[in-house]
Amino acid sequence: MAAADAELGRVLLGIARSAIGERLGFDARPTDDHPALQSNAATFVTLKHSGDLRGCIGSLEPRRPLAVDVRENAMAAAFRDPRFPPLTVREFGETAIEVSMLTRDEPIRANSEEELIATLRPGMDGVIVQHGANRATFLPQVWESIPDPRAFVRALKRKAGLPESFWSPTLNVSRYAVTKWAEPQFLLSEER
């Protein structure tokens, strides 16, 4: 990772941790000093507690400045992910944060699920499926837990509220890549 990317990652992780910490009553001041922070970007913030997913919320389109997107997604992942109760002060020091910055998505042209599966790059592609109002995404990191492309696609369709076997010429599928930065899984126990 280039030094500029590492510095940006350090700043983004600080913004995410500070946003959550402030909400929990900690005196946290992020370093908002990087030229990329004012450019619009799409990000996801993922929280892991004791190695397990604890929240993950993000944006697929770059509609707000990078610093704002990370701050808002961090708050949403910690306190508004419908799969989990709001993060507590007790959990905060043992929760590691990961920030993923997405590239713009590009459509994948496929006439069948088999064709789609053949075009996917496991470990590299974040994938979005959409059919009507049903839409879902998996970040590239999901390949770590679902390495089989067929299972990956079917789980993604399920997440979108579609049957696993669903296929239609009007199913929109696109891919994106991410640059990600993560804190260590053990972190801040000394700050509690």
N, C-alpha and C positions, 0 to 999 in steps of 0.2 A: 504494500500500500504506500502510495506517495506520501511524503511528509505533509503536504497540503491536505490530503484526504484524512490523514491521521489527526491533524489539528481540527479540521471541520468535525470529525467524529467526536473528539473530546468536547468541543463546544456544544454539539447537539445533544450528547448524553447529559451534559451539565444542565442544559435548558430543560430537558425532560425530567431529570431528578429534582431540579429546583421547583418546577411547576407542581409536581406531586407533593414535595416536601412542604411548600408554602400552604397548600390546602390542608395538610395534616398539622399545621402549626409550627413547623420548623422555620428558623430564620435562614432562608436559602437565597443566595444571590447568584444567578447564572452569569457566565461570561458570554455576553452577546456581541462578541467582537470578531466577526469574520465577514469578508466581503460577500460571501454567498448567501448570507442570512436574509437579505432583502429580495432575492430572486424568488419567484414563485416555484414551488416544488410540491411533489406528492410524496408523502411519507407514511410509514406505519410505525407504531411504537408497540413493542412486545414486552410484556412483563413475565418474569419467571421467578417463582418462589420455590426454593428447595429443588430446583431443576424442572419443576412442572409449570406448564402454562398457567398464568394468573390473570392475563388480560392481553388483548391484541385488537387495536383499532387503528384505522388509517384512512388515507385518501388515495383515490386512484387517479385523480386529475390534479394538475398543478394550478390551483385556483387562489392560493394565498401565499404570502412570503414564507420561506422555509422555517424561520424561527417561530412564526405564528402557528404553522401547521404542526410542527413538532410539539409545541406547548399544548395545543388543543388536543392532539391525539394522545399525548401522555395523560392528560386529565381524563379523557374518555376511557382509555385503557384501564386506568386505575379505579375509576369511580362509576363508569357507565357501561361497561361491557356486560350485556345481559346474561352472559353465561356464568358470571361470578358476582359475589357480594362486593361492595366497595372495599378497597384496600384499607387496612387498619394501620395505626401507628406501630403496633407490635410487628406487623409483617414488613413494614417499609424497609427496615435495615437489612432484611434478609432477602429482599427482592432485587433481582438484577434486571437491568433495562437494556433493551436492544432497539436501535433506531435503524430503519431501512429506508433509503431514499430510492424511489422508483424512476426508471426511465419512462419515456412515453410508451404506451402500449402500441403494438402493431398487430393488425388482424392476421389470423391464421386461416388460410383457405383450405377447407377439408370437406370432402363430399360424404364422409362416413366417419364413424368413431375409429375404425381401423386406420384410416388415413391420418386422422388427427394424432392418434397415438404414435404413428410412425414419424411424425414431424417434431414431436416434443423432445426437448433436451433435458433429461432428468438432472436435477441439481442446479440447473441454470435458469430455467424458465419459471417465472411467476405466471400464472394462467388465470384469465377471467373468462367465465361463461355467462352468457345472458340470453334469455328467451323471454320476450315480453317484459313483465315487471320482475321476473326472477333473475337474480344476478348474484354471483359470488366469486371470490378469488381465493387462491392459495398463493402465498409467497413462495419463492424458491426454497426457503428453509423447510417447507412441509415435505419436500422430497426425502428428508432425513427420516421421517416417520412413515412415509408411504412411498417407498422407492419404485414400486411397480407402476409403470405408466397407465395401464388399464385400471388398476385400483385407484390411482390418483385421480383420473378423469371421472370415474364413477363416484368417488367420494365428493368431488367438487360439484358434480351435478346434484347429489343429495343435499349438499350444503345450500345450493341455490333453490332447493325446494322442488327439484325435478326428479322423476324416477331414474334410477341408475341406468336403465336400458334406453332412456330417451335419446332420440336423434331426430333432427328436423333440418331441412335446408335453411330454415330461418334462425337456427341456433348460431349466435355470434360467439366466436372464440378469439381471444387475443392473448399475446404474451408480452412480458416485460422482464427487465433485469433489475437487480437492486445492487446498491452499494450499502453494506451494513456495517454497523459498529456495535459492539456489545461490551457491557461491563462483565467482570468476572461473576460467576454464580454465587459467590459467598459474600460479599461486600460489607458494608457499613455497620457491622455489629458493634464496633467501638463508638459509633455515633448515637446509639440508643441510650 
